Structures are given as C-alpha cells and as structure tokens.
C-alpha cells in the first residue's frame, strides 16, 4: 500500500487517539461513524487547533468528511445522540 492509499483509508480509533490525544470516547465513536480518512482527520485537527495556516498550498475549505470531523472535535457535547 502506498502512502497515498494509507491516508485515504478510513481512520481507525487508534489513529484518532494518536492525533487527538485526550479525546472523549463519544467523539471517537462519532468520528469513526463519518468514515473519515486519516487525511481528513489531520485537516480537521489542524483547523480545530487554529492551525489551518500550516497546511500551506494544501489548505482547502473545510467540506465533506473533514468538516464533519471538525464539528465533532469542537462540540462540547454529543448532539448526535446518546447511543455510542
């Protein structure tokens, strides 16, 4: 598998925890539900941390799965439901 293939596959829970560190279990579950890739997750994390400028030429508007992940990362509570 090439590095491009790796970043396009859906992120695993271990990928989410590695990138987000101290993250609530419900957020991990919701991110997994989006089917976001590791690349989507990385973009969302940079935006959530206010670091979108580090994306340089790769800076893109938040949309699709990256936008969904960003909404989860910045949420204060699980507005998507209690069933995790």
C-alpha positions as CSV (number, residue, x, y, z in Angstrom):
1,X,0.0,0.0,0.0
2,X,1.4,3.4,-1.0
3,X,1.4,6.4,1.4
4,X,-1.5,7.9,-0.6
5,X,-3.5,4.7,-0.1
6,X,-2.8,4.8,3.6
7,X,-4.1,8.3,4.0
8,X,-7.2,7.6,2.0
9,X,-8.4,4.6,4.1
10,X,-10.8,5.2,6.9
11,X,-9.1,6.3,10.2
12,X,-9.1,3.7,13.0
13,X,-9.8,4.5,16.6
14,X,-6.0,4.3,17.3
15,X,-5.4,6.9,14.6
16,X,-7.9,9.3,16.1
17,X,-6.5,8.9,19.6
18,X,-2.9,9.3,18.3
19,X,-3.8,12.6,16.6
20,X,-6.2,14.0,19.1
21,X,-4.7,12.7,22.4
22,X,-7.2,13.3,25.2
23,X,-10.5,12.8,23.3
24,X,-13.8,11.7,24.7
25,X,-15.0,8.2,23.7
26,X,-18.2,9.6,22.2
27,X,-16.1,11.8,19.9
28,X,-14.0,8.8,18.7
29,X,-17.2,6.9,18.0
30,X,-18.8,9.7,16.1
31,X,-15.6,10.3,14.0
32,X,-15.5,6.6,13.2
33,X,-19.1,6.9,12.0
34,X,-18.1,9.5,9.4
35,X,-15.8,7.1,7.7
36,X,-13.2,10.0,7.5
37,X,-9.7,9.1,6.3
38,X,-6.5,9.9,8.2
39,X,-6.0,12.8,5.8
40,X,-9.5,14.2,6.6
41,X,-8.7,13.8,10.3
42,X,-5.4,15.6,10.0
43,X,-7.1,18.6,8.2
44,X,-9.9,18.8,10.8
45,X,-7.4,18.6,13.7
46,X,-5.4,21.5,12.2
47,X,-8.5,23.6,11.8
48,X,-9.7,22.8,15.3
49,X,-6.4,23.9,16.7
50,X,-6.5,27.1,14.7
51,X,-3.5,25.9,12.7
52,X,-5.0,25.9,9.2
53,X,-2.1,28.0,8.0
54,X,0.3,25.1,8.4
55,X,-1.5,23.4,5.5
56,X,0.2,25.8,3.1
57,X,-0.7,25.1,-0.5
58,X,-2.8,22.2,0.6
59,X,-5.1,24.5,2.5
60,X,-8.7,23.8,1.4
61,X,-12.0,24.9,2.7
62,X,-13.5,22.5,5.3
63,X,-16.0,20.3,3.5
64,X,-17.2,16.8,3.4
65,X,-15.8,14.4,6.0
66,X,-13.2,16.8,7.2
67,X,-15.9,19.3,8.0
68,X,-18.0,16.6,9.8
69,X,-14.9,15.6,11.9
70,X,-14.2,19.3,12.7
71,X,-17.8,19.7,14.0
72,X,-17.3,16.7,16.3
73,X,-13.9,17.9,17.6
74,X,-15.2,21.3,18.6
75,X,-18.5,20.1,20.0
76,X,-19.0,20.5,23.8
77,X,-21.5,17.7,24.0
78,X,-22.8,14.8,21.9
79,X,-25.6,16.4,20.0
80,X,-25.8,13.4,17.7
81,X,-27.3,11.2,20.4
82,X,-26.5,9.0,23.4
83,X,-26.1,5.7,21.6
84,X,-22.4,5.1,21.1
